[in-house]
Amino acid sequence: MAKIEYNDDYIETVSNLSTINPQMIFKKSGDKVVLQRGDKNKRMGYVFTAPSNYFSFDGDELAIADFPNFRSSMKAFGVSSMTQNANMIVMKFERSVINYHLSDPHSLMASPKEIIVPEDYTISFNLSSNDLSDIIKSKNVVKSDLAHMMYSNGKVTARFISAAYSHTFDKEFVCDKNSGEDFEIMFTSDVFLHIPSRENYIVKITKDRLISLEFSRANMYFAVITGRVKKVEARQISE
């Protein structure tokens, strides 16, 4: 049996991403372990990379059908070590063992073929963990379905809208980079609920109205990509 090395911070961050998709397919790419997943409605997708020793495993890929359950299993009795035996992870505790069966990657929802993080962007600004906390609070209070971002004079105003009640919550950001041209874009506000809340992000918006929220920390890199919704899609989100 091969010993599994893991970084607890990495495992916890992956667990936080389970609200986008609880099914995880880890893949090796050189000296990195890569997660590339999307939500079932295909409104957002992400790529998450880390050193391969943050979660080592045999073979080129490893699939777990219910990652929150996997994480709970690790934490239940305080795992002391993990080993892999073919299609099983053996979790050892002080006086207990859990044999956790792995999934066939082909039986899970397929990963996006490729998630390209935009490099040619026209607008960028910082989104701190405190900013994200305010946005999450606003979603609970305003019951927002949509985020409407408007750029003018070096600033972005993010307006969170409740389609059912017409309530709004506005938050202003100063841009680090801007095109100088006014613009506006509407997208699902749920993306803010599904990203790790303790991180500080860089938000980038391209001329094609793709939006990426990215963080880099402790040799880990994460980017979630979403795009604008059309008026008919906006009505569907709010229904």
C-alpha positions in Angstrom: 0.0 0.0 0.0 1.2 3.5 -0.9 1.3 6.2 1.8 -0.8 9.2 1.0 0.8 12.6 1.8 -1.6 15.4 2.3 -1.7 19.0 3.3 -4.6 19.7 5.7 -5.1 23.3 4.5 -5.4 22.0 1.0 -7.9 19.3 1.9 -10.0 21.9 3.8 -9.9 24.3 0.8 -11.1 21.5 -1.5 -13.9 20.7 0.9 -14.9 24.4 0.7 -15.2 24.0 -3.1 -17.6 21.1 -2.7 -20.6 23.5 -2.9 -19.8 24.0 -6.6 -19.6 20.2 -7.2 -19.1 17.6 -4.4 -17.6 15.1 -6.9 -13.9 15.5 -7.1 -11.5 14.2 -9.8 -7.9 14.9 -8.9 -5.3 14.7 -11.7 -1.6 14.8 -11.8 0.2 17.3 -14.1 4.0 17.2 -13.6 4.7 18.1 -10.0 1.2 19.5 -9.5 -2.2 18.0 -8.4 -4.9 19.7 -10.4 -8.7 20.0 -9.8 -10.8 21.3 -12.7 -14.5 21.2 -12.0 -17.7 23.0 -12.9 -21.2 23.3 -11.5 -24.1 21.2 -12.9 -25.7 24.3 -14.6 -22.5 25.2 -16.4 -22.5 28.7 -15.0 -19.1 28.6 -13.4 -15.9 26.5 -13.5 -12.7 26.5 -11.6 -9.1 25.3 -11.7 -7.2 24.6 -8.5 -3.5 23.6 -8.5 -1.1 22.7 -5.7 2.1 20.8 -5.3 1.6 17.0 -5.8 2.6 16.3 -2.2 -0.4 18.3 -1.0 -2.5 15.2 -1.9 -0.4 12.3 -3.3 -1.9 9.2 -4.8 -1.1 6.3 -7.1 -1.9 6.6 -10.8 -2.8 9.6 -12.9 -6.1 10.4 -11.3 -8.2 9.8 -8.3 -12.0 10.2 -7.9 -14.1 10.8 -4.8 -17.9 10.9 -5.3 -18.7 12.8 -2.1 -15.8 14.9 -0.9 -17.6 16.4 2.1 -18.2 12.9 3.3 -14.5 12.0 2.7 -13.4 15.1 4.7 -15.8 14.3 7.5 -14.4 10.7 7.6 -10.9 12.1 8.0 -12.0 14.4 10.9 -14.3 12.1 12.7 -11.7 10.4 14.8 -8.6 12.4 13.9 -6.8 10.6 11.1 -3.2 9.7 11.9 -2.3 8.4 8.4 -3.7 7.4 5.1 -2.6 4.8 2.5 -4.0 3.8 -0.9 -4.7 0.2 -1.8 -5.9 0.0 -5.4 -9.5 1.5 -5.3 -9.5 2.1 -1.6 -8.0 4.7 0.9 -7.3 3.3 4.3 -7.6 5.9 7.0 -5.9 4.9 10.3 -6.8 6.4 13.6 -5.6 5.7 17.1 -7.5 2.4 17.4 -9.8 2.4 14.4 -9.6 2.1 10.6 -11.9 3.3 7.8 -11.7 1.7 4.4 -12.9 4.4 2.1 -13.8 3.2 -1.4 -12.8 5.4 -4.4 -15.0 6.0 -7.4 -14.6 5.4 -11.1 -13.8 8.8 -12.6 -16.0 7.9 -15.7 -19.0 7.4 -13.4 -18.9 11.0 -12.1 -19.9 14.3 -13.8 -17.2 15.0 -16.4 -14.7 17.8 -15.7 -14.7 20.8 -18.2 -12.3 19.9 -21.0 -10.2 23.0 -20.4 -10.6 26.0 -18.2 -8.6 28.9 -19.6 -7.9 31.7 -17.1 -8.0 35.0 -18.9 -4.7 36.8 -19.3 -5.9 39.7 -21.5 -8.2 41.5 -19.1 -9.3 45.2 -19.1 -10.5 45.6 -15.5 -9.1 44.3 -12.3 -9.7 45.1 -8.6 -9.1 43.5 -5.2 -11.8 41.6 -3.3 -10.7 41.1 0.3 -12.1 38.4 2.6 -13.9 41.2 4.5 -15.5 42.4 1.2 -16.6 38.8 0.5 -18.1 38.5 4.0 -20.1 41.7 3.3 -21.4 40.3 0.0 -22.4 37.0 1.6 -24.2 38.9 4.3 -26.0 41.0 1.7 -27.2 37.8 -0.1 -28.8 36.6 3.1 -30.5 40.0 3.7 -31.3 41.2 0.2 -31.8 37.7 -1.2 -30.0 38.6 -4.3 -29.9 36.4 -7.4 -27.8 38.5 -9.7 -24.7 40.7 -9.5 -24.6 43.8 -11.7 -21.1 45.3 -12.1 -20.8 48.8 -13.5 -17.5 50.5 -14.3 -17.0 54.3 -14.5 -14.2 56.7 -13.7 -11.8 54.1 -12.3 -14.3 52.5 -10.0 -16.5 49.4 -10.1 -19.9 49.4 -8.4 -21.1 45.9 -7.6 -24.9 45.9 -7.2 -26.5 42.8 -5.8 -30.2 42.5 -6.9 -33.2 40.6 -5.6 -35.3 39.9 -8.6 -38.2 38.8 -6.3 -38.3 41.9 -4.1 -36.2 44.5 -6.0 -33.9 45.0 -3.0 -30.3 46.0 -3.8 -27.0 46.1 -2.1 -24.1 48.2 -3.5 -20.4 47.9 -2.9 -17.7 50.1 -4.5 -14.2 49.0 -5.6 -11.3 51.0 -6.9 -9.7 49.4 -9.9 -6.0 48.5 -10.2 -6.3 48.3 -13.9 -9.0 49.8 -16.2 -9.7 50.2 -19.8 -11.0 53.8 -19.4 -14.3 52.8 -21.1 -17.6 52.5 -19.1 -19.2 49.1 -19.1 -21.7 47.0 -17.2 -22.1 43.2 -16.8 -24.7 41.0 -15.1 -23.9 37.5 -13.8 -25.2 35.1 -11.2 -24.3 36.2 -7.7 -24.0 32.6 -6.4 -20.4 32.5 -7.5 -19.6 34.5 -4.3 -21.2 31.8 -2.1 -19.2 29.0 -3.6 -15.6 30.2 -3.2 -13.5 29.9 -0.1 -14.5 32.8 2.1 -11.2 33.4 4.0 -9.2 34.2 0.9 -8.3 37.6 -0.7 -9.0 37.6 -4.4 -8.1 39.5 -7.6 -11.2 40.0 -9.8 -10.4 40.3 -13.5 -12.9 41.2 -16.3 -12.2 40.7 -19.9 -13.5 42.7 -22.9 -15.6 39.6 -23.7 -17.2 39.9 -20.3 -15.6 36.9 -18.7 -15.0 37.2 -15.0 -12.3 35.4 -13.0 -11.8 35.5 -9.2 -8.3 34.3 -8.3 -6.1 33.7 -5.3 -2.6 32.4 -4.8 -1.4 31.3 -1.4 1.0 28.7 0.1 1.9 27.3 -3.3 -1.8 26.9 -4.1 -3.5 28.7 -7.0 -7.2 29.0 -7.6 -9.3 30.7 -10.3 -13.1 30.5 -10.8 -14.5 31.6 -14.1 -18.0 32.8 -14.8 -19.6 35.0 -17.5 -22.4 37.4 -18.2 -26.0 36.2 -18.3 -28.5 37.4 -20.9 -31.8 38.9 -19.9 -33.7 35.6 -20.4 -31.1 33.7 -18.4 -31.4 36.4 -15.6 -35.1 35.7 -15.4 -34.5 32.0 -15.2 -32.0 32.5 -12.3 -34.4 34.6 -10.4 -37.3 32.2 -10.8 
